[in-house]
Amino acid sequence: MPDPEDDRLNLRRLLAAVEAAPPIDAVDVLATELAAMVGASHVSLLISNFSGTAVVRLSHVGSGPSLRDGHNERGESLSLPDSVYQSVLLRQVLEVVPDGDRWLVLIPVTERGDAIGILELSLAQQPDTETVGYLVAAAHALAYVLIASRRHTDLFEWAQRDVPFSIAAEIQRRLLPSAYTAEGGSFTIAGWLEPAHTAGGDTFDYSVDREYLYASITDAMGHSTEAALLATFAVGSLRNTRRRLASLAEQADAANAGLLAHARPDQFVTGQLVRIRLADARMELVNAGHPPPYLLRDGTATTVDLASDLPFGVEPLPYRVQTFDMRPGDRLLLVTDGYLERNTAEVDVEQTLMATADRHPRQIVRELGGNVLTATGGRLQDDATAVCIDWYGPDAVRDAFGGASRARATPA
């Protein structure tokens, strides 16, 4: 390996090569440069599919079977359950495993806790600490390359689709945040939507600014395209007012007024809006006819005692803002009624929360989604959506490459 100064120059060269390539070739260009730098016989990007059940070999450069030539996305899909790939994605820990007479290096490609995929390399020798550190930095850079490149092409979206989308599902996906997970110093938030066969109107959203963490979860009545269009109006209204720095009450009132003016009298949207002040963990909530959230505190899970106003679009009324103080170590879970339907009765949300207290929020929401699929035999009658927020406290910081948050050291 070159010395540290050369490392920086090589990383600069790597990113320059990516910038000069068309968006569709950016990953292959990065992989080619990286292979040359570390002497890898092949470099691949494995990207998670939308159902969370497999990783797809999106790109491959180097020697190997012809199906891995970097120009046939979805050419190889690798099942996640009980695999080393699942371990890398869920635990977010690098794995180095023997592969015949070579070594396979698997590195999570992650940005602020959002598990995008895995960087896979084949090396002739077991990598030393310096090489591993270099590869971890390259995988982190790859995450940003993916985020930037996917704005300009459907390639990555197409590769992740293991089943065709209906028009309703296409609309619904566009309403979700571009990253399902985000880690800040004082919090981690993750969401997951498990769609019904005829996509319903579930959505979730979040945003963070200097003062607040915002989160919302909504459920538009009905199914298919009609529900997706109703959800579009509700989410558009909430985002529009949030981006004008409106209070939670103003966001709720605007969404309600808009639906009353533009939706049919029999249409409505349930929702829950949350705003947490980062400086002191003061949480505000608006509950528009939605199931109450769950709170895991000191190892015990309960529902939050929350008054409920009418859903958006039913009657003109001012929405109440209720307050709650989060404590370091708290876990808040928002769900839609897809977890409470008769055919999902076997999903014990409180027990799941208590049994998974040591896991990352992205694992919790995915596990809940898997549980609801198991309970219904894959036949969901309604979308099932969950948003999980971990609160560490205003004095927490996050490790450089997505490590666990921890309290800041107090100067002596």
C-alpha positions as CSV (number, residue, x, y, z in Angstrom):
1,M,0.0,0.0,0.0
2,P,1.2,3.6,-0.7
3,D,1.9,5.9,2.2
4,P,-0.9,8.0,3.7
5,E,-0.1,11.0,1.5
6,D,-0.5,8.8,-1.6
7,D,-3.8,7.5,-0.2
8,R,-5.2,10.9,-0.3
9,L,-4.0,11.5,-3.8
10,N,-5.4,8.2,-4.9
11,L,-8.8,8.9,-3.4
12,R,-8.8,12.3,-5.2
13,R,-7.9,10.5,-8.4
14,L,-10.7,8.0,-7.8
15,L,-13.3,10.7,-7.3
16,A,-12.1,12.7,-10.2
17,A,-12.5,9.6,-12.5
18,V,-16.1,9.1,-11.2
19,E,-17.0,12.8,-11.9
20,A,-15.7,12.5,-15.4
21,A,-17.8,9.3,-16.1
22,P,-21.5,9.3,-17.1
23,P,-23.8,8.6,-14.1
24,I,-24.6,5.1,-15.4
25,D,-20.9,4.2,-15.4
26,A,-19.9,5.9,-12.2
27,V,-19.8,2.7,-10.0
28,D,-17.9,0.7,-12.6
29,V,-15.3,3.5,-12.9
30,L,-14.8,3.7,-9.2
31,A,-14.6,-0.1,-9.0
32,T,-11.9,-0.2,-11.7
33,E,-9.8,2.4,-10.0
34,L,-10.1,0.7,-6.7
35,A,-9.2,-2.7,-8.1
36,A,-6.0,-1.2,-9.5
37,M,-5.1,0.5,-6.3
38,V,-5.4,-2.5,-4.0
39,G,-4.6,-5.3,-6.6
40,A,-8.1,-6.9,-6.4
41,S,-9.1,-9.5,-9.0
42,H,-12.6,-8.3,-8.8
43,V,-14.6,-5.5,-7.2
44,S,-18.4,-5.6,-7.0
45,L,-21.2,-3.4,-5.6
46,L,-24.1,-5.4,-4.1
47,I,-27.1,-3.2,-3.6
48,S,-30.1,-4.1,-1.4
49,N,-33.4,-4.9,-3.1
50,F,-36.6,-3.0,-2.1
51,S,-38.1,-6.0,-0.2
52,G,-35.0,-6.3,2.0
53,T,-34.6,-10.0,1.2
54,A,-31.6,-10.0,-1.2
55,V,-28.7,-8.1,-2.5
56,V,-28.2,-7.6,-6.3
57,R,-24.9,-7.6,-7.9
58,L,-25.3,-4.2,-9.6
59,S,-21.7,-3.9,-10.8
60,H,-18.7,-6.1,-11.4
61,V,-15.3,-5.3,-12.8
62,G,-12.3,-7.7,-13.1
63,S,-12.0,-11.4,-14.0
64,G,-15.0,-13.7,-13.6
65,P,-18.1,-15.1,-15.3
66,S,-19.4,-13.1,-18.2
67,L,-22.7,-12.4,-16.4
68,R,-20.7,-10.1,-14.2
69,D,-19.5,-7.7,-16.8
70,G,-21.0,-4.6,-15.2
71,H,-23.7,-4.2,-18.0
72,N,-26.4,-6.5,-16.9
73,E,-27.9,-5.3,-13.7
74,R,-29.9,-7.8,-11.7
75,G,-27.8,-10.5,-13.4
76,E,-27.2,-12.1,-10.0
77,S,-29.3,-11.9,-6.8
78,L,-28.0,-13.3,-3.6
79,S,-30.4,-14.3,-0.8
80,L,-29.8,-12.4,2.5
81,P,-31.3,-14.7,5.2
82,D,-28.5,-16.6,7.2
83,S,-25.8,-15.3,4.8
84,V,-22.6,-13.4,5.4
85,Y,-24.1,-10.6,3.4
86,Q,-26.9,-10.3,5.8
87,S,-24.4,-10.1,8.7
88,V,-22.5,-7.3,7.0
89,L,-25.7,-5.3,6.3
90,L,-27.5,-5.7,9.6
91,R,-24.4,-5.5,11.9
92,Q,-22.6,-2.9,9.7
93,V,-19.3,-4.7,10.3
94,L,-16.7,-5.5,7.7
95,E,-16.1,-9.2,7.0
96,V,-13.0,-10.8,5.6
97,V,-13.6,-14.5,4.7
98,P,-11.5,-17.2,3.0
99,D,-12.6,-17.8,-0.6
100,G,-10.6,-20.7,-2.0
101,D,-7.0,-19.5,-2.2
102,R,-8.1,-15.9,-2.0
103,W,-9.7,-13.6,0.5
104,L,-13.2,-12.0,0.1
105,V,-13.6,-8.6,1.7
106,L,-17.2,-7.4,2.3
107,I,-17.6,-3.8,3.5
108,P,-20.9,-2.1,4.3
109,V,-21.7,0.9,2.0
110,T,-23.6,3.2,4.3
111,E,-24.4,6.9,4.6
112,R,-25.6,8.2,8.0
113,G,-26.9,4.8,8.9
114,D,-28.7,4.2,5.6
115,A,-27.5,0.7,4.6
116,I,-27.2,1.0,0.8
117,G,-25.3,-2.1,0.0
118,I,-22.0,-3.9,0.2
119,L,-18.6,-3.4,-1.5
120,E,-17.1,-6.8,-2.3
121,L,-13.4,-7.3,-3.3
122,S,-11.3,-10.4,-3.9
123,L,-7.7,-10.1,-2.8
124,A,-4.8,-12.5,-3.1
125,Q,-3.7,-11.9,0.5
126,Q,-5.5,-11.3,3.7
127,P,-5.6,-7.5,4.0
128,D,-3.6,-5.7,6.7
129,T,-5.0,-3.0,9.0
130,E,-3.9,-0.2,6.7
131,T,-5.5,-1.8,3.7
132,V,-8.8,-2.4,5.6
133,G,-8.8,1.2,6.7
134,Y,-8.3,2.4,3.1
135,L,-11.1,0.1,1.8
136,V,-13.5,1.4,4.5
137,A,-12.9,4.9,3.4
138,A,-13.4,3.9,-0.2
139,A,-16.8,2.3,0.7
140,H,-17.8,5.5,2.5
141,A,-16.9,7.5,-0.6
142,L,-18.9,5.0,-2.8
143,A,-22.0,5.7,-0.7
144,Y,-21.8,9.4,-1.8
145,V,-21.1,8.4,-5.4
146,L,-24.3,6.3,-5.4
147,I,-26.4,9.1,-3.8
148,A,-25.1,11.6,-6.4
149,S,-25.3,9.4,-9.4
150,R,-28.8,8.0,-8.8
151,R,-30.3,11.5,-9.2
152,H,-29.5,11.3,-12.9
153,T,-30.4,7.7,-13.9
154,D,-33.0,5.0,-13.2
155,L,-30.3,2.3,-13.3
156,F,-30.1,1.8,-9.5
157,E,-33.8,2.0,-9.0
158,W,-34.4,-0.6,-11.7
159,A,-31.8,-2.9,-10.3
160,Q,-33.5,-2.9,-6.8
161,R,-36.9,-3.8,-8.1
162,D,-37.4,-7.5,-7.6
163,V,-41.1,-7.3,-8.5
164,P,-42.9,-4.9,-10.9
165,F,-44.5,-1.8,-9.4
166,S,-48.1,-0.8,-10.0
167,I,-48.8,2.8,-10.7
168,A,-50.1,3.2,-7.2
169,A,-46.9,1.7,-5.8
170,E,-44.8,4.0,-8.0
171,I,-46.6,7.1,-6.6
172,Q,-46.4,5.8,-3.1
173,R,-42.6,5.2,-3.4
174,R,-42.1,8.8,-4.6
175,L,-43.7,10.1,-1.4
176,L,-41.1,8.4,0.9
177,P,-37.8,10.0,1.9
178,S,-34.9,9.1,-0.4
179,A,-33.1,7.5,2.6
180,Y,-35.1,5.3,5.0
181,T,-32.5,5.8,7.8
182,A,-30.7,8.8,9.2
183,E,-28.2,9.1,12.1
184,G,-27.6,12.3,13.9
185,G,-25.6,13.0,17.0
186,S,-28.6,12.8,19.4
187,F,-30.9,10.5,17.5
188,T,-31.3,7.8,14.9
189,I,-34.5,7.5,12.8
190,A,-35.5,4.6,10.5
191,G,-38.7,3.8,8.6
192,W,-40.1,0.9,6.6
193,L,-43.2,0.4,4.6
194,E,-44.5,-3.1,3.9
195,P,-47.0,-2.6,1.1
196,A,-50.3,-4.5,0.7
197,H,-50.9,-6.4,-2.5
198,T,-53.0,-3.4,-3.7
199,A,-50.9,-0.6,-2.3
200,G,-52.7,1.4,0.2
201,G,-52.0,5.0,1.2
202,D,-49.3,4.7,3.9
203,T,-46.4,7.1,3.9
204,F,-43.7,8.2,6.3
205,D,-41.4,11.2,6.2
206,Y,-38.7,12.9,8.3
207,S,-36.4,15.9,8.2
208,V,-33.9,17.5,10.6
209,D,-32.7,21.1,10.8
210,R,-30.6,22.9,13.3
211,E,-33.3,23.0,16.0
212,Y,-35.7,20.1,15.4
213,L,-36.1,16.6,14.2
214,Y,-39.4,16.2,12.3
215,A,-41.2,12.9,11.6
216,S,-44.6,12.0,10.3
217,I,-46.6,8.9,9.4
218,T,-49.8,9.0,7.5
219,D,-52.4,6.6,6.2
220,A,-54.8,7.7,3.4
221,M,-58.1,5.8,3.2
222,G,-58.7,3.3,0.5
223,H,-56.3,1.4,-1.8
224,S,-54.6,1.5,-5.1
225,T,-54.3,4.7,-7.2
226,E,-57.0,6.6,-5.3
227,A,-55.3,6.2,-2.0
228,A,-51.9,7.1,-3.5
229,L,-53.2,10.3,-4.9
230,L,-54.9,11.3,-1.6
231,A,-51.6,10.5,0.2
232,T,-49.8,12.7,-2.4
233,F,-51.9,15.7,-1.4
234,A,-51.5,15.1,2.3
235,V,-47.7,14.6,2.2
236,G,-47.3,17.5,-0.2
237,S,-49.2,19.8,2.2
238,L,-47.2,18.7,5.2
239,R,-43.9,19.1,3.5
240,N,-44.8,22.5,2.1
241,T,-45.7,23.9,5.4
242,R,-42.8,22.2,7.2
243,R,-40.4,23.8,4.7
244,R,-41.9,27.2,5.6
245,L,-40.9,26.5,9.2
246,A,-44.5,26.1,10.3
247,S,-45.4,24.8,13.7
248,L,-46.9,21.3,14.0
249,A,-50.4,22.8,14.6
250,E,-50.0,24.9,11.4
251,Q,-48.9,21.9,9.4
252,A,-51.9,19.9,10.6
253,D,-54.4,22.7,10.1
254,A,-53.1,23.3,6.6
255,A,-53.3,19.6,5.6
256,N,-56.8,19.4,7.0
257,A,-58.0,22.6,5.2
258,G,-56.5,21.4,2.0
259,L,-58.2,18.0,2.1
260,L,-61.5,19.6,3.1
261,A,-61.2,21.9,0.0
262,H,-60.0,19.4,-2.6
263,A,-60.9,15.8,-1.5
264,R,-64.2,14.1,-1.6
265,P,-66.4,14.3,1.5
266,D,-65.8,10.6,2.1
267,Q,-62.0,10.8,1.9
268,F,-59.7,11.3,4.8
269,V,-56.1,10.7,6.0
270,T,-55.0,9.7,9.5
271,G,-51.7,10.9,10.6
272,Q,-49.2,11.5,13.4
273,L,-46.8,14.4,13.4
274,V,-43.8,14.6,15.7
275,R,-41.3,17.4,16.4
276,I,-38.4,16.9,18.8
277,R,-36.3,19.8,19.9
278,L,-32.7,18.7,19.7
279,A,-31.5,21.0,22.5
280,D,-33.7,19.5,25.3
281,A,-35.7,16.5,23.9
282,R,-39.0,18.3,24.2
283,M,-41.3,16.4,21.9
284,E,-44.5,17.8,20.4
285,L,-47.1,15.4,18.8
286,V,-50.3,15.9,16.8
287,N,-52.5,12.8,16.5
288,A,-55.1,12.9,13.7
289,G,-57.1,9.8,14.3
290,H,-54.0,7.6,14.3
291,P,-53.0,4.6,16.5
292,P,-51.0,5.8,19.5
293,P,-47.2,5.4,19.3
294,Y,-45.2,2.9,21.4
295,L,-42.4,3.9,23.8
296,L,-39.6,1.6,25.0
297,R,-38.2,3.0,28.2
298,D,-36.0,1.2,30.7
299,G,-36.7,-2.1,29.0
300,T,-40.5,-1.8,29.1
301,A,-42.7,-1.1,26.1
302,T,-46.0,0.7,26.5
303,T,-48.3,2.8,24.3
304,V,-48.1,6.5,24.8
305,D,-51.2,8.0,26.4
306,L,-52.2,10.4,23.6
307,A,-55.5,12.1,22.9
308,S,-56.8,11.7,19.4
309,D,-58.2,14.4,17.1
310,L,-60.2,13.6,13.9
311,P,-58.4,12.5,10.8
312,F,-57.4,15.2,8.3
313,G,-60.2,16.0,5.9
314,V,-63.2,15.3,8.2
315,E,-64.1,18.6,9.9
316,P,-62.6,22.1,10.1
317,L,-61.0,22.2,13.6
318,P,-57.8,23.3,15.3
319,Y,-55.4,20.4,16.0
320,R,-54.1,20.0,19.5
321,V,-50.3,19.8,20.1
322,Q,-49.4,17.5,22.9
323,T,-46.0,17.5,24.6
324,F,-43.8,14.7,26.0
325,D,-40.2,14.7,27.2
326,M,-37.9,12.2,25.7
327,R,-35.1,10.7,27.9
328,P,-31.7,9.4,26.8
329,G,-32.2,5.7,25.9
330,D,-35.8,6.1,24.8
331,R,-37.1,4.4,21.7
332,L,-40.3,5.7,20.1
333,L,-42.2,3.7,17.5
334,L,-44.9,5.0,15.2
335,V,-47.1,2.5,13.3
336,T,-50.0,2.5,10.9
337,D,-53.1,0.3,11.5
338,G,-51.7,-2.3,9.2
339,Y,-50.1,-3.7,12.3
340,L,-53.4,-3.7,14.1
341,E,-55.7,-5.4,11.6
342,R,-57.3,-8.7,12.4
343,N,-55.0,-10.8,10.2
344,T,-51.9,-9.3,11.8
345,A,-53.0,-10.0,15.4
346,E,-50.0,-12.4,15.9
347,V,-47.6,-9.4,15.6
348,D,-46.9,-8.4,19.2
349,V,-45.3,-5.0,18.7
350,E,-44.6,-4.4,22.4
351,Q,-42.9,-7.8,22.8
352,T,-40.9,-7.2,19.7
353,L,-39.7,-3.8,21.0
354,M,-38.5,-5.4,24.3
355,A,-36.9,-8.3,22.6
356,T,-34.9,-6.2,20.2
357,A,-33.8,-3.3,22.5
358,D,-30.1,-3.8,21.5
359,R,-30.7,-3.6,17.8
360,H,-30.5,-0.6,15.4
361,P,-33.8,1.1,14.4
362,R,-33.3,0.0,10.8
363,Q,-33.3,-3.6,12.0
364,I,-36.4,-3.0,14.2
365,V,-38.6,-1.7,11.4
366,R,-37.5,-4.4,9.0
367,E,-38.1,-7.1,11.5
368,L,-41.6,-5.8,12.2
369,G,-42.2,-5.8,8.5
370,G,-41.1,-9.4,8.3
371,N,-43.2,-10.3,11.2
372,V,-46.4,-8.9,9.6
373,L,-45.6,-10.8,6.4
374,T,-45.2,-14.0,8.4
375,A,-48.4,-13.4,10.3
376,T,-50.5,-12.8,7.2
377,G,-48.8,-15.4,5.0
378,G,-47.7,-12.5,2.7
379,R,-51.3,-11.5,2.2
380,L,-51.5,-8.0,3.7
381,Q,-54.9,-6.4,3.6
382,D,-53.4,-3.0,4.3
383,D,-50.0,-1.4,4.2
384,A,-48.0,-1.8,7.4
385,T,-45.6,1.1,8.1
386,A,-43.3,1.8,11.0
387,V,-41.0,4.6,12.1
388,C,-38.5,4.1,14.9
389,I,-36.7,6.9,16.7
390,D,-33.9,6.4,19.1
391,W,-33.0,9.3,21.4
392,Y,-29.5,9.4,22.9
393,G,-29.7,12.9,24.4
394,P,-28.5,16.4,23.3
395,D,-24.9,15.7,24.3
396,A,-24.4,12.6,22.1
397,V,-22.1,12.4,19.1
398,R,-21.8,10.0,16.3
399,D,-18.6,8.1,15.2
400,A,-17.2,9.1,11.8
401,F,-18.3,6.0,9.8
402,G,-21.8,5.4,11.2
403,G,-20.8,4.0,14.6
404,A,-23.0,4.1,17.7
405,S,-23.8,7.4,19.2
406,R,-22.3,8.1,22.6
407,A,-22.3,10.9,25.2
408,R,-19.8,13.7,24.6
409,A,-16.9,13.7,27.1
410,T,-17.2,16.6,29.5
411,P,-14.0,18.6,29.7
412,A,-12.2,18.3,33.0
